[in-house]
Amino acid sequence: MVNPFDLKAALTAKHAQHVVLIHFPIALFIAGAAFDFLGQWAKNRALAAVAYWNFFAAALMSVPVLLTGLLAWQWQLEGQKLKGILLEHLIAGLTAAAGLVVTWLVLFEARRKKQAAPPVRFLLEAVGVIAVIVAGHLGGFVSGVNGSN
């Protein structure tokens, strides 16, 4: 019988917390990018505020996602050197997380200075969305959803 209080078993289960948690920053970031674009297009400050808080929550949620991913690597693979799709997934995930955080920081700084958000944020958002899509796609292969792992 499996011990329900075994942290290692809980975090390295077939559908571990990393696989569950990852959906939050993905959805929050993509929704934030959509709200930011719509807010700019419609000149709607409320939509821009929603985008800001979506980016904040996405950046915040990326921390436990990264931690659970790194823990799964250490526990399931015993820290062995990564290669192939798993290494690509790690690189894309770190890039996506950096994109989430940098996008939020750019908006945070603009709000702090009471300035309009710089147009470069749309480039950051686009790169971030692409990195999230790539990391998620590769993660599907790692988990076996998109094919055998």
Secondary structure as UniProt FT lines:
FT   TURN            4..5
FT   HELIX           7..11
FT   TURN            14..15
FT   HELIX           17..21
FT   HELIX           23..42
FT   HELIX           45..76
FT   TURN            78..79
FT   HELIX           84..112
FT   TURN            113..114
FT   HELIX           120..143
FT   TURN            144..146
//
